[in-house]
Amino acid sequence: MHEFPVMPLGPFNIDISTLVALVVSVIVTFLIAKLAVRNLSVDNPSKMQNFLEWVVDFVQNFISSTMPAKRVRPFISLGMTLIMFIFISNLLGLPFGIVTETTTVNENIGVTQELLDEKHGHIELAWWKSPTADISVTAGLALIVFVIVHFLGLKQNRKHYLKHYFHPYPIFFPVNLIETIAKPVTLALRLFANIFAGEVLIATILMMGWIGTPFLVAWQGFSLFVGGIQAFLFTILTMVYISQAAIHDEEEAH
């Protein structure tokens, strides 16, 4: 099994492969968005512009299914950012892997003498993976969603937002509090588990050598589908949570 290079930074251990892939995900997401709006045209739109317009329509339609249509517009950019970034991040580990071998101690990347002894003096370092295959990344995304949801709830719907913790009776406060905490936890774990499991399976198939080639091709094709579904689920659940916290039921009924 490969080890991931780790850079000690004070009390934290930074996974270098995750950090690199995370930066690449941000750059790719930004470039796609930038290229799509570089030469906007009503009469002769480019293929990238058509693609981004389709993404906007898609995101707007599924956000509309979670909240009143008149409240959708402010959340389109958030929805687009989440679904594009997560989808790209989910797929980064599919095309290739970068693995190096080391037999020497290097504390800067977490290779200690104890680890070398444990691995019989030979360590394979994996420098590339999908950032969403790291629980710290998905937990960070879920934490951002958690903050946004409760900030909007307190700002736009304070009375009913606070009241829902004691609904239908005050005795249900602990249950409602647990539910609130469970939402970001399940967001993070669902995304991490699906992407991590996919990369573990790919690594297992690669151990089969050329015999595993057809399985690898099939699984990578299926991983495209899984990556898209997980990006969609994370984004639409975010919108559902925002709608529940920031929009009062009476308003939603209209």
C-alpha positions as CSV (number, residue, x, y, z in Angstrom):
1,M,0.0,0.0,0.0
2,H,1.3,3.5,-0.9
3,E,2.1,6.1,1.7
4,F,1.2,9.7,1.1
5,P,3.9,12.3,1.7
6,V,3.2,14.4,4.8
7,M,4.7,17.8,5.5
8,P,4.8,18.7,9.3
9,L,3.6,22.2,9.9
10,G,3.6,23.1,13.6
11,P,0.9,20.9,15.2
12,F,-0.5,19.9,11.8
13,N,0.5,17.3,9.2
14,I,-0.2,18.5,5.7
15,D,-0.8,15.8,3.1
16,I,1.2,17.1,0.1
17,S,-0.7,15.0,-2.5
18,T,-4.0,16.4,-1.2
19,L,-2.7,20.0,-1.2
20,V,-1.3,19.7,-4.8
21,A,-4.5,18.2,-6.1
22,L,-6.6,20.8,-4.3
23,V,-4.7,23.6,-5.9
24,V,-5.1,22.0,-9.3
25,S,-8.8,21.6,-8.7
26,V,-9.2,25.3,-7.9
27,I,-7.1,26.3,-11.0
28,V,-9.0,24.0,-13.4
29,T,-12.4,25.2,-12.0
30,F,-11.4,28.8,-12.4
31,L,-10.0,28.3,-15.9
32,I,-13.1,26.6,-17.1
33,A,-15.3,29.4,-15.8
34,K,-12.9,32.1,-17.2
35,L,-12.6,30.5,-20.6
36,A,-16.4,30.1,-20.9
37,V,-17.0,33.9,-20.4
38,R,-14.0,35.2,-22.2
39,N,-15.8,36.1,-25.4
40,L,-19.5,36.2,-24.6
41,S,-21.8,36.4,-27.6
42,V,-25.5,36.3,-28.0
43,D,-25.4,35.5,-31.8
44,N,-22.4,33.2,-31.9
45,P,-21.7,31.7,-28.5
46,S,-18.6,29.4,-28.2
47,K,-18.8,25.8,-27.1
48,M,-17.5,26.7,-23.7
49,Q,-20.1,29.4,-23.3
50,N,-22.9,26.9,-24.3
51,F,-21.5,24.5,-21.8
52,L,-21.5,27.0,-19.0
53,E,-25.0,28.2,-19.9
54,W,-26.2,24.6,-19.7
55,V,-24.5,24.3,-16.2
56,V,-26.3,27.5,-15.1
57,D,-29.7,26.2,-16.4
58,F,-29.1,22.8,-14.7
59,V,-28.1,24.3,-11.4
60,Q,-31.0,26.9,-11.5
61,N,-33.5,24.1,-12.2
62,F,-32.5,21.8,-9.4
63,I,-32.2,24.7,-6.9
64,S,-35.7,25.7,-7.9
65,S,-36.8,22.3,-6.6
66,T,-35.6,23.1,-3.1
67,M,-36.9,26.6,-2.6
68,P,-39.3,29.2,-4.1
69,A,-38.2,30.4,-7.5
70,K,-37.9,34.0,-6.5
71,R,-35.2,33.0,-3.9
72,V,-33.1,31.0,-6.3
73,R,-30.9,33.7,-8.0
74,P,-28.6,34.5,-5.0
75,F,-27.6,30.8,-4.7
76,I,-26.8,30.0,-8.3
77,S,-23.2,31.0,-8.1
78,L,-22.7,29.0,-4.9
79,G,-24.4,26.0,-6.5
80,M,-22.2,26.3,-9.7
81,T,-19.0,26.6,-7.7
82,L,-19.8,23.6,-5.5
83,I,-20.9,21.2,-8.3
84,M,-18.0,22.2,-10.6
85,F,-15.3,22.1,-8.0
86,I,-16.5,18.9,-6.4
87,F,-17.0,17.1,-9.8
88,I,-13.5,18.1,-11.0
89,S,-12.0,17.1,-7.6
90,N,-13.7,13.7,-7.7
91,L,-12.2,13.0,-11.1
92,L,-8.6,14.1,-10.6
93,G,-7.4,10.8,-9.3
94,L,-8.8,8.8,-12.2
95,P,-6.5,9.5,-15.2
96,F,-3.1,8.7,-13.6
97,G,-1.1,8.3,-10.5
98,I,2.3,9.6,-9.5
99,V,4.3,7.2,-7.3
100,T,8.0,7.4,-6.3
101,E,10.2,5.1,-4.2
102,T,12.4,6.0,-1.4
103,T,14.8,4.1,0.9
104,T,16.1,7.1,2.8
105,V,14.8,9.1,5.8
106,N,13.3,12.5,4.9
107,E,11.5,14.1,7.8
108,N,10.2,16.9,5.5
109,I,7.8,14.5,3.8
110,G,7.1,12.3,6.8
111,V,9.5,9.5,6.0
112,T,11.0,8.5,9.3
113,Q,13.3,5.7,10.3
114,E,10.5,4.0,12.2
115,L,8.4,4.0,9.0
116,L,11.3,2.7,6.9
117,D,11.8,-0.1,9.4
118,E,8.1,-0.9,9.4
119,K,8.1,-1.1,5.5
120,H,11.4,-3.1,5.5
121,G,13.5,-0.1,4.2
122,H,11.4,0.5,1.1
123,I,8.5,3.0,0.8
124,E,6.3,3.9,-2.2
125,L,5.1,7.5,-2.0
126,A,1.9,8.5,-3.9
127,W,2.0,12.1,-4.9
128,W,-1.4,12.4,-6.7
129,K,-5.0,11.6,-5.7
130,S,-8.5,13.1,-5.8
131,P,-8.6,15.7,-3.1
132,T,-12.1,14.6,-2.1
133,A,-10.6,11.2,-1.2
134,D,-9.2,12.9,1.8
135,I,-11.6,13.3,4.8
136,S,-10.1,16.7,5.7
137,V,-11.1,18.2,2.4
138,T,-14.7,16.9,2.5
139,A,-14.9,17.9,6.2
140,G,-13.7,21.4,5.2
141,L,-16.4,21.7,2.5
142,A,-19.1,20.5,4.9
143,L,-17.9,23.0,7.5
144,I,-18.2,25.8,5.0
145,V,-21.7,24.7,4.1
146,F,-22.5,24.4,7.9
147,V,-21.4,28.1,8.4
148,I,-23.3,29.4,5.4
149,V,-26.5,27.6,6.3
150,H,-26.7,28.8,9.9
151,F,-25.5,32.3,9.1
152,L,-28.3,32.6,6.5
153,G,-30.8,31.1,9.0
154,L,-29.8,33.6,11.7
155,K,-29.7,36.5,9.3
156,Q,-32.8,35.9,7.1
157,N,-35.1,33.8,9.2
158,R,-34.0,34.2,12.9
159,K,-37.3,33.8,14.6
160,H,-38.4,30.6,12.9
161,Y,-34.8,29.3,12.6
162,L,-34.3,29.4,16.4
163,K,-37.9,28.2,17.0
164,H,-37.4,25.0,14.9
165,Y,-34.9,23.7,17.5
166,F,-37.8,23.4,20.0
167,H,-40.3,22.0,17.5
168,P,-42.7,20.4,18.0
169,Y,-42.0,20.5,21.8
170,P,-39.0,21.9,23.8
171,I,-38.1,18.3,24.9
172,F,-37.1,17.7,21.3
173,F,-34.2,20.2,21.5
174,P,-31.4,17.6,22.0
175,V,-32.8,15.6,19.0
176,N,-33.0,18.6,16.8
177,L,-29.5,19.6,17.8
178,I,-28.1,16.2,17.0
179,E,-29.8,16.4,13.6
180,T,-28.2,19.7,12.9
181,I,-24.7,18.4,13.7
182,A,-25.4,15.2,11.8
183,K,-26.1,17.0,8.5
184,P,-22.5,18.3,7.8
185,V,-21.0,15.0,9.2
186,T,-23.0,12.9,6.7
187,L,-22.2,15.4,3.9
188,A,-18.5,14.9,4.5
189,L,-18.5,11.2,5.1
190,R,-20.7,10.4,2.1
191,L,-18.5,12.2,-0.4
192,F,-15.3,11.0,1.2
193,A,-16.4,7.3,1.4
194,N,-17.5,7.1,-2.2
195,I,-14.4,8.7,-3.7
196,F,-11.9,7.0,-1.4
197,A,-13.5,3.6,-2.0
198,G,-13.2,4.2,-5.8
199,E,-9.5,5.0,-5.6
200,V,-8.8,2.0,-3.4
201,L,-10.5,-0.2,-5.9
202,I,-8.5,1.3,-8.7
203,A,-5.3,0.7,-6.8
204,T,-6.4,-2.9,-6.2
205,I,-7.1,-3.4,-9.9
206,L,-3.7,-2.0,-10.8
207,M,-2.1,-4.7,-8.7
208,M,-3.5,-7.2,-11.2
209,G,-1.3,-6.0,-13.9
210,W,-2.4,-6.2,-17.6
211,I,-5.2,-8.7,-16.6
212,G,-7.0,-5.9,-14.8
213,T,-7.0,-3.5,-17.8
214,P,-10.7,-4.2,-18.8
215,F,-11.8,-3.9,-15.2
216,L,-9.9,-0.6,-14.9
217,V,-11.5,0.9,-18.0
218,A,-14.9,-0.2,-16.8
219,W,-14.5,1.1,-13.3
220,Q,-13.1,4.4,-14.5
221,G,-16.1,4.9,-16.7
222,F,-18.4,4.1,-13.7
223,S,-16.3,6.5,-11.6
224,L,-17.2,9.3,-13.9
225,F,-20.9,8.6,-13.1
226,V,-20.2,8.3,-9.3
227,G,-18.2,11.5,-9.3
228,G,-21.0,13.4,-11.0
229,I,-23.7,11.9,-8.7
230,Q,-21.7,12.7,-5.6
231,A,-21.1,16.3,-6.7
232,F,-24.9,16.7,-7.5
233,L,-25.9,15.2,-4.1
234,F,-23.6,17.4,-2.1
235,T,-24.8,20.5,-3.9
236,I,-28.5,19.8,-3.8
237,L,-28.4,18.8,-0.1
238,T,-26.6,22.1,0.6
239,M,-29.5,23.9,-1.1
240,V,-32.1,21.9,0.8
241,Y,-30.4,22.8,4.1
242,I,-30.2,26.5,3.1
243,S,-33.9,26.4,2.2
244,Q,-34.8,24.8,5.5
245,A,-32.9,27.3,7.6
246,A,-33.3,30.5,5.7
247,I,-36.8,30.3,4.2
248,H,-39.9,30.2,6.4
249,D,-42.6,27.5,5.6
250,E,-45.3,30.2,5.1
251,E,-43.2,32.0,2.6
252,E,-42.3,28.7,0.9
253,A,-46.0,27.9,0.6
254,H,-46.5,31.0,-1.5
